[in-house]
Amino acid sequence: MSAVPIAVAFHSLFCFHGSDESDSEPYLWCIGFSLGGRTITHAPDAPRLSGSPEFFFSPGSHGSIGGPIGIGANRIIPPSVGRFNTTLEPIVLNAAGRTIEVPGTVGLIGILLEEDATSDEGADAAHAAINELVRIEMQEALDDISMAGVGAEVLQAMAAGKSPEAAASAIFEGRVDRLVQRIQRYARSTAVDAIVSKLSFPGAIVEGADPDEFLGVSVNIFNLADLDQTTHSRRREIADRITQPEVHPEASDFNYNIHGEAWRRVEKFTTPITDQVPPGRRQVTGINRQGRPPRLFIAHLGGRFADGSPWLLTRGQVMNMLSAKTHTFFVRGESGAEADVIIQPDPFNPQFPSVTTVADNDPSNNLGRLPQCPLAIDHLRPAD
């Protein structure tokens, strides 16, 4: 699996109502991180992974998303604060004599606070302290991921019918889940300790004043498999409600919605598959059906040239080639038997013949049993 450019971002904050009677002053700290093969490696049968997570720490504290916000207002979060761009590669595990790729993981943590009487210096010091503690906690959690027994677990899962990749991914994801739980726990407790319990930095909090209020945390984690179908124009939504814990949102002292997206920073485009098929004998490996059930008919037949590139012909083109005797087409079954493709007249509709394969003792080489063939070639290009 190649490297994939990824973005995960908080793009807006909606205020149902803030902590203050009218305008409130929420601000946001964001921590992005990735766990991928660019920065994390695994030596054959080593008991631990090597390397570190990649991090993004948003700048600023007070006013980081633009100042006061009123009831019912929507605030756009600046990309410099809420967007984490990275490139994800799978983590390559070397276990049980196998090399197994586990999808990389990307995450974005948002910590929302309300500005009250904490000084700018105090808020910035708290921000730095939280960044450092989350960095340390994540590194320690990564270091604690034990690879001992992974090989045996993979072999056991394979014996139950799983592929090596699926088995390793499930096992590794369980270990990453425990890491994520540590992030969620410490993101909250650290903010409370740093802001409410006061930092030990000089002038961190105005003595006797009301310190800034911690409102809540949004933690969003995705792996490459989660984002496999996303593109620049087709994104995965993030939507989290931030209210007082264990309080109905309507009764909470504050009520916010934070919105965002995660996506592969690529755009998909297609190019047509050639229908220029030189004369000769060609294996058909896929078909495309059209129409409405139960009257579905074969509209296209496809296969591959010797170099692996695809070809695609309409049913009419195939019938013209067969009638001209310039081409022959066949389907190969599981037994290796080849069944020729032929034109089948329709006695009830003689103007619309169909194509089928000759009858034999191997049903696996029936034309109608072939899988769907691609109608175009998909490509990806960078997009930001």
PyMOL commands that set and color helices and strands:
alter all, ss='L'
color gray80, all
select helices_A, chain A and resi 79-82+120-143+150-159+164-196+249-251+315-324+363-365+367-369
alter helices_A, ss='H'
color red, helices_A
select strands_A, chain A and resi 4-17+26-35+40-41+50-51+54-57+74-76+83-88+91-95+98-102+105-114+213-223+236-243+255-264+266-272+280-283+286-292+295-304+310-314+327-332+338-344+354-357+376-382
alter strands_A, ss='S'
color yellow, strands_A
deselect
rebuild
show_as cartoon
